[in-house]
């Protein structure tokens, strides 16, 4: 059997199990129909939401709420994380502050942020920035600090400047952990986005859709909203991050293609 087909078949097993359990529970009336609608009914509602453009519009709104803050967090976390990783003085200055902020859930800041920014998109951006920034920066710092010291010494012997060592040796060497940080940061940002959209509903996308569907007892739409979140997560992981790895880590020879 082709390895790719085998890979996709194995990956589909948990979803197939959930679908079988879902259909079986409906057949034997384990759960009330109003709470867990049957798969065909959910599929019908899903197709209607696709056809009338509702889901596309919601995804675009959520993307607008997510992407600017996530990319800003990415830039700031990689920049500051690299400085902290290579400079011990900066590490002593910022490490206690990061340790104090890290355990606080991003949504815990939301009431305080609303007092200053109101129910605006900037409030959502601020929550997402905090959430993704903290996940990314720790991986950047760890990656930078654990770059093979022999690579750095070799670069110094070749006459590289400090900036060249950072850009051409340290960052590429730390890239596997940076990619991990980007993944974790995106997942954290995605979760914070949905929570923020449930509270700042005037600008809500998928989060508002799930929250309002719950209050109107449209649990088929709640399931659809959750499924869309999962599908987007799979696409981001399986397409964007895999492509980045393929064109960086494999090309640089840091990891083999079988490890992805």
N, C-alpha and C positions, 0 to 999 in steps of 0.2 A: 504494500500500500504506500502511495506517495506520502512523504513525511508531512507535507503541508496539510493534506486532507486529514491525516491522522491527528495532527495538531488541532485542527478546527473541530473535529469530531469530539475529541477529549474535552476541549474547552466548552462545547455546547451541552455536555452531560448535566451539569448542575441546573442549567436553565430548562432542560427537558424534564428533569425530575420535578422542578417547581410547577411546570405546566401540567404534568400528569397528576400531581397532587392536587392542584387547583381544580382541574376538571373532575377528579374523583370526589373531592369534597363537595362540589356542586351536585354531582349525581346522587350522592347519598345524603345531601342536605345537612352536612356537618355544620356549615355556617349559614346564617340567614342570607337570602339572596340580596336584600337591600344593602347588606354590609360588604359582602364579597360577591359581586356580580359574576356571572359565568364568563369564560374566556371569549366566546363568540359575541356577547353583548359588548364587552370592552373593546374588542376588535372593531365592531361596527361603529362605536362612538369615536374611536381613534381615527378611522378612515374619514368620518364626517369632519372632524377637527382639522385633518390634513387638507381635505378638499376645500373647505371654506376659508382656509388660510389662518385660522386661529392659532394653531400650534407654531407655525412659522413666525407669526407676529410676536408671540410670547418668547420664543427663543431669541429673536433679534433684540427684544427689550432687555432680556437677561444678559445677553452678550454685551450690550451697551453699558449695563450696570457693572459688568465684571471686568472686561478686558483692559480699560484704561488703568484701573487701580492695580490689576495684576501685573501689567507690564512695568508700571512705575515701581512697584514693590520688587520686581525682578532686578531692575537696574540698580536700585538703591541697595538691595541685599547683596548683590554680587560685588558692587563697588566697596561698600563698607565692610563686608565680610572678608574681602581680599586684604584690605588694609589691616583689619584686626588680626587676620591669619599670619601676616608677614611682619607685623610690628608688635613687639611685646608690650611697649608702653600703651599703645591703643587698646591692646587686649586687657590690660589692667584697668583701664578707664571704663571700657564699655561692658566687660563681662558681667560685673555685678548688676548693672542696669538691665541687660538682656535677661539675666537669670530671674530678676524680679518681675519682668513683664511677661515672660514666656508662659507661666502657668495660668495666666488670666485669660479666660475665653474671650474671643473677640466680640461676641455679642454682649458681654458684660459692659462694654464701653458704650453701647448704643444709647441708653437713656441720657448719659452725659453728653454724648455727641449731638443728640437731637436738641438739647438745650442751646447749643451754639449754632448749629447749622440748620436746625429745623427738619421737616420731613422733605428733604431734598435728595437729589442723586448724589451730591457730595457726601452726605451722611453714609449712604451705602458704600461709596468708594472708600471712605475712611475706614470702615469696618473691614472691608475686603483687604485693604492695604495692610492693616495690622495683622490680620490672620495669615496672609500668604508671606509677608515679610519675615515673620518669626520662624516659619518653617524653612524658608529658603536660606536664611543667613547662617543658621547653625550648620547646615550641610556644607555651605561654602567655606566657613571657617575650618571645619574638620577636614575637608578636602584639601585646602591650601596647606594646612599644617602637616598633612601626612604625605605630601609629595616626596618622592624619592630624593634624598639629599644628594645622592651621587649625580643626578641630573642637574641639580643647581650648581654643584662644584664644577661639573664639566662645562656648563654654560659660562661660568666665571673664567675658567681657563681659556675659553674661546674668545674672551673679551666682550661678552655681552654686558650691556648696561643694566642697572636695576630694573628699569622699565621693560627692557627687552626680556629679562629673565621672567618677570611677572607675566608678560603677554605671550611669550613663546614657550615657556617651560612650566611655570606654576599653574596657570589657568588651564592649559591643555591637560596637565597631569591631574588636576583636581576635577576635571570635567565629569567623570563618572558620578562623583558625589554631588556635583552641581546639578546634574540631570535628575538625580534622586530628589534633591531639594526642590527642583521645579515641579516634579510630579506631586510631591507632598504639598507644596505651596498651592498648586492648582486645585487639588482635592479639598484642601482647607478653605480656599477662597470660594469654591463652588458651594460648600456646605454653609459658609457664612452668608453667601449671597442669598440663598433660599430663606434662611432665617431673617435676614434684614428685609427682604421683600415682603415677608409676611407681616412685618411691623410698619414699614414705610410703603403702604399699599398703593399710594397715589402713583408710584413709579414702578410698581411690581410687575414682574413677568411670570415665570413659572412658579415662584414662591407664592405670589398672590393667587394664582390660578388654583394651586393645591389648597391653600388656606380657605378660599371662598367656596371651593367645591365641597370641602368638609362641612362647612356651616350649612350648606344647602342639601346635605346628604346625597351629593352626587359622587358616590364612592367609585364609580367607574372612571370618573375624571381624575379622582385622586390617584388611582392606580396608574392611569395614563401619564399623569404628571411625574410620578416616581419612575415609571419605565423610561420616559424621555430623559430624565436626569441620568439614569444608568446608561442609556444608549449613547448620550453625548460623552459621558465619561469613558466608555469603551472606545469611541472614535478618537477622542483626544489621545488616549493612551496608545491605541493600536496604530494610529496614522501619524499624528504629529510627532510625538516623542520617539516613536520607533524610527521615523525618517531622520530625525535629528541624530539619533545614535548611529544610524547606518552611514550617514555622511560625515560623521566626526570620529566617533570612537573606533569604528571598524577601519575607516580610511587611515587614521593615525596609527593603527595597530595596537591600540590600548587593550581592546578585547576582541575576541573572535566572534564571528557571526552566529555561531551556535549558542553563544551565551545570551543572545537577545531573544 
